[in-house]
Amino acid sequence: MNKRLLQIILFFSLFIALSYFGFLMMGYFSARDYHESKEQLFVGEPDKMWDLLSNIDNIPKRRKDVLEIKRLSNNRYDLESWLEVTPTGGELRFDAIEKVPKTRFVVQLQGSNFDMTGKWTYELLDTDRPGVFKLRITEDSYVDNAMVRAIMKVTGRDATLRQEMESLRGMFDD
């Protein structure tokens, strides 16, 4: 092998190793805990939004990152438990932990293939304008895996919240 080709291979190998190490360090120094809320106004009936939120069988229709829902037995709160199966074969186990009809729905991620747990609170709030309500989604999550935190740092830690709000907006407006 000629010397120049060997130098090029060595350079690219070093570049890839340093990039990987830098990416991993970015995740290592990122916060494990996350708390954020997103709010959006909707014109229409809050009952329709409640149906979208509380009917877990419709999740694959509104979210492209969920291939199917597998219902599990009810949890200790006597509310729904389910698995969300992703197109990549991942499984996320969720429990509904609070359900106040047409007001508040809280789901908890019990476990996933990528070391994330968390709680998402959906609240339907009145406004002072007739026919207008506010949806607030709050995420409290924890990611233990440094590589996953690095990916979330690049994509934006609020990507899940933004995606959820957009999918609900799309289904509500249809």
C-alpha positions in Angstrom: 0.0 0.0 0.0 1.4 3.4 -0.8 2.2 5.9 1.9 -0.3 8.5 0.8 -3.3 6.1 0.8 -2.3 5.0 4.3 -2.2 8.6 5.5 -5.6 9.3 4.1 -7.1 6.1 5.8 -5.4 7.1 9.1 -6.7 10.7 8.9 -10.3 9.6 8.2 -10.1 6.9 11.0 -8.9 9.5 13.4 -11.6 12.0 12.3 -14.4 9.4 12.8 -13.1 8.4 16.2 -12.8 12.0 17.4 -16.2 12.8 16.0 -17.8 9.9 17.8 -16.0 10.8 21.1 -17.1 14.4 20.7 -20.7 13.3 20.1 -20.6 11.0 23.1 -19.2 13.8 25.3 -22.0 16.1 24.2 -24.5 13.6 25.5 -22.5 12.9 28.6 -22.6 16.6 29.6 -26.3 17.1 28.7 -28.8 17.1 31.4 -30.6 13.8 32.1 -33.7 15.5 33.4 -36.0 17.6 31.2 -39.1 19.7 32.1 -40.9 21.8 29.5 -44.4 22.8 28.5 -45.9 23.8 25.1 -49.3 25.5 24.7 -51.4 26.2 21.7 -54.9 27.7 21.2 -57.5 25.7 19.3 -60.8 26.9 17.8 -63.6 24.3 18.2 -64.9 21.9 20.7 -62.6 20.7 23.5 -64.6 17.4 23.4 -63.0 16.6 20.1 -59.5 17.2 21.4 -60.3 15.0 24.5 -61.4 12.2 22.2 -58.1 12.5 20.3 -56.0 12.5 23.5 -57.8 9.7 25.4 -58.4 7.2 22.6 -55.1 5.4 22.5 -56.1 3.1 19.6 -55.9 6.2 17.3 -52.3 7.0 18.2 -50.9 5.3 15.1 -53.2 7.4 12.9 -51.9 10.6 14.3 -48.2 9.8 14.9 -46.0 8.4 12.1 -43.4 7.2 14.8 -45.9 4.6 16.1 -46.6 1.6 14.0 -49.1 -0.1 16.2 -50.6 -0.2 19.7 -50.7 -3.3 21.8 -53.1 -3.0 24.7 -52.1 -4.4 28.0 -54.2 -5.1 31.1 -55.3 -2.1 33.1 -52.7 -0.8 35.6 -52.9 -0.2 39.3 -54.9 3.0 38.7 -57.5 0.9 36.7 -56.5 2.9 33.6 -55.1 1.8 30.3 -51.6 0.4 29.8 -50.2 -0.1 26.3 -47.1 -0.7 24.2 -46.3 1.6 21.3 -44.4 -0.3 18.6 -42.2 1.9 16.5 -41.3 1.3 12.8 -37.7 0.4 13.9 -39.1 -2.4 16.2 -38.7 -0.4 19.4 -41.3 -0.8 22.2 -42.4 1.9 24.6 -44.6 0.9 27.6 -47.1 3.6 28.7 -49.5 3.8 31.6 -52.3 6.3 31.9 -51.9 7.4 35.5 -54.6 10.2 35.7 -57.7 10.8 33.6 -60.0 13.7 34.5 -62.5 13.7 31.7 -62.3 16.6 29.3 -59.7 18.3 31.5 -56.5 16.4 32.2 -54.8 13.2 30.9 -51.5 12.1 32.3 -49.4 9.3 30.7 -46.2 7.8 32.0 -43.5 6.1 30.0 -42.5 3.1 32.1 -39.8 1.9 29.9 -38.3 2.0 26.4 -35.5 0.4 24.4 -33.4 3.6 24.7 -33.3 4.2 28.5 -35.9 6.9 28.7 -38.7 7.3 31.2 -41.1 10.2 31.7 -44.5 11.7 32.2 -46.6 13.7 29.8 -49.5 15.8 31.1 -52.2 17.0 28.6 -54.4 19.8 29.9 -57.4 21.3 28.2 -57.8 24.9 29.6 -60.6 27.4 29.1 -59.9 30.8 27.7 -61.9 34.0 27.9 -62.9 33.6 24.2 -66.0 31.6 23.3 -65.2 28.5 21.2 -61.5 28.8 21.9 -59.5 26.6 24.3 -55.9 26.0 25.1 -54.0 22.7 25.0 -51.0 22.5 27.3 -48.6 19.5 27.1 -46.0 19.2 29.8 -43.1 16.8 29.6 -41.1 15.6 32.6 -38.6 13.0 31.3 -35.3 11.4 32.2 -32.8 9.9 29.8 -30.0 7.8 31.2 -28.2 6.9 28.0 -25.6 9.4 27.0 -25.8 8.6 23.3 -29.6 9.2 23.3 -29.1 12.5 25.1 -26.6 13.5 22.4 -29.1 12.7 19.7 -31.7 14.7 21.5 -29.3 17.6 21.9 -28.8 17.6 18.1 -32.6 17.2 17.3 -33.8 19.4 20.1 -34.9 18.1 23.4 -38.4 19.5 22.8 -38.8 17.5 19.6 -41.3 15.1 21.2 -43.4 18.0 22.5 -43.3 19.8 19.1 -44.2 16.6 17.2 -47.0 15.7 19.5 -48.5 19.2 19.3 -48.3 19.2 15.5 -49.9 15.8 15.2 -52.8 16.8 17.5 -53.2 20.0 15.5 -53.3 18.1 12.2 -55.9 15.6 13.5 -58.0 18.3 15.2 -58.2 20.4 12.1 -59.2 17.5 9.8 
